Amino acid sequence: MLQPPHSSLQVAAVPPQRVPVRDRDQEAPWHTEAVCRRDEAGLFFAPSKEPTAARLSREEAAKRVCARCPVMVECREHALLQPEPYGVWGGLTAAERRVVLARRRRRDLELKKAARAAGTIAAAG
């Protein structure tokens, strides 16, 4: 019977304790605290021609690592602002990051439309 990749990875049952960004040492870059620095890099990036089942299993294992990381939010924002086209960053896959970016763009457009409409109403009133 085949074992899924990274099946030996154990996840702590204790919820992660995230320190607010402002309480961290602002001199050190966020990635120095990243949990993934101690894990296998291959967990976060797909090998070429990876079968779908193996990719999904690997991505879930990577997300479990991200879930216990104290800098997950900073990592996610980095990947969204760069934008990072590959790998799991901040608990999101590349496809999930594309969805988040599309939603942000849509929200920004809606806010701009609402602001213009409010300006038009105020000018007419």
VENTASUL-V717370 format. One record per pair of residues at least 4 apart in sequence whose C-alpha atoms are under 8 Angstrom apart, sorted by sequence separation. I is the first residue (numbers start at 1). J is the second residue. D is the distance in Angstrom with one decimal. If there is no record, write none. Layout:
I & J & D
I & J & D
This chain:
3 & 7 & 6.8
19 & 23 & 6.6
20 & 24 & 7.1
22 & 26 & 7.7
28 & 32 & 6.9
30 & 34 & 7.2
35 & 39 & 7.1
36 & 40 & 7.4
37 & 41 & 7.8
39 & 43 & 7.8
40 & 44 & 7.8
41 & 45 & 6.9
42 & 46 & 6.9
46 & 50 & 6.7
50 & 54 & 6.6
51 & 55 & 6.2
52 & 56 & 6.1
53 & 57 & 6.2
54 & 58 & 6.0
55 & 59 & 6.0
56 & 60 & 6.2
57 & 61 & 6.3
58 & 62 & 6.2
59 & 63 & 6.1
60 & 64 & 6.3
61 & 65 & 6.6
62 & 66 & 6.3
63 & 67 & 6.0
64 & 68 & 6.9
65 & 69 & 6.7
71 & 75 & 6.1
72 & 76 & 6.1
73 & 77 & 6.2
74 & 78 & 6.1
75 & 79 & 6.3
76 & 80 & 6.2
77 & 81 & 6.0
78 & 82 & 6.0
79 & 83 & 5.1
80 & 84 & 6.7
88 & 92 & 5.4
89 & 93 & 6.6
92 & 96 & 5.6
93 & 97 & 6.2
94 & 98 & 6.3
95 & 99 & 6.5
96 & 100 & 6.4
97 & 101 & 6.1
98 & 102 & 6.1
99 & 103 & 6.2
100 & 104 & 6.2
101 & 105 & 6.2
102 & 106 & 6.2
103 & 107 & 6.0
104 & 108 & 6.1
105 & 109 & 6.2
106 & 110 & 6.3
107 & 111 & 6.2
108 & 112 & 6.2
109 & 113 & 6.2
110 & 114 & 6.1
111 & 115 & 6.1
112 & 116 & 6.2
113 & 117 & 6.1
114 & 118 & 6.1
115 & 119 & 6.1
116 & 120 & 6.2
117 & 121 & 6.2
118 & 122 & 6.1
119 & 123 & 6.1
120 & 124 & 6.2
121 & 125 & 6.1
19 & 24 & 7.1
32 & 37 & 7.7
36 & 41 & 7.4
42 & 47 & 7.6
50 & 55 & 6.1
67 & 72 & 7.2
78 & 83 & 7.4
79 & 84 & 4.8
88 & 93 & 4.5
89 & 94 & 8.0
92 & 97 & 6.1
66 & 72 & 6.1
78 & 84 & 8.0
87 & 93 & 6.0
88 & 94 & 6.6
86 & 93 & 7.6
87 & 94 & 6.1
86 & 94 & 5.5
46 & 55 & 6.9
85 & 94 & 5.9
79 & 89 & 6.2
84 & 94 & 7.4
79 & 90 & 7.5
76 & 89 & 5.6
77 & 90 & 7.7
44 & 58 & 7.5
75 & 89 & 6.1
76 & 90 & 3.9
43 & 58 & 5.9
44 & 59 & 6.8
75 & 90 & 4.8
76 & 91 & 7.1
43 & 59 & 7.1
74 & 90 & 7.4
76 & 92 & 7.2
72 & 89 & 8.0
73 & 90 & 6.1
80 & 97 & 6.5
43 & 61 & 7.2
44 & 62 & 5.7
72 & 90 & 4.6
79 & 97 & 7.9
43 & 62 & 5.7
71 & 90 & 8.0
72 & 91 & 7.0
80 & 101 & 6.9
66 & 89 & 7.8
66 & 90 & 6.0
67 & 91 & 6.7
63 & 88 & 7.3
66 & 91 & 5.1
62 & 88 & 6.7
63 & 90 & 7.9
64 & 91 & 7.8
63 & 91 & 4.7
36 & 65 & 6.8
59 & 88 & 6.8
62 & 91 & 7.3
63 & 92 & 7.2
35 & 65 & 7.0
36 & 66 & 7.3
35 & 66 & 7.3
35 & 68 & 7.6
36 & 69 & 7.8
35 & 69 & 5.3
59 & 93 & 7.3
34 & 69 & 6.1
35 & 70 & 7.6
34 & 70 & 6.9
33 & 70 & 7.0
34 & 71 & 5.9
33 & 71 & 6.6
34 & 72 & 7.6
31 & 71 & 7.3
30 & 71 & 6.5
45 & 86 & 6.8
46 & 87 & 6.7
45 & 87 & 4.4
44 & 87 & 5.3
45 & 88 & 6.7
30 & 74 & 6.8
31 & 75 & 7.3
44 & 88 & 5.1
30 & 75 & 7.7
44 & 89 & 7.6
5 & 54 & 6.4
4 & 54 & 6.9
6 & 57 & 7.8
16 & 67 & 7.0
17 & 68 & 7.8
18 & 69 & 7.7
19 & 70 & 6.5
5 & 57 & 6.6
6 & 58 & 6.9
9 & 61 & 7.3
16 & 68 & 4.8
18 & 70 & 4.8
4 & 57 & 6.8
5 & 58 & 6.6
11 & 64 & 6.8
15 & 68 & 7.1
16 & 69 & 7.0
17 & 70 & 6.7
18 & 71 & 7.4
11 & 65 & 7.7
16 & 70 & 7.2
6 & 61 & 7.0
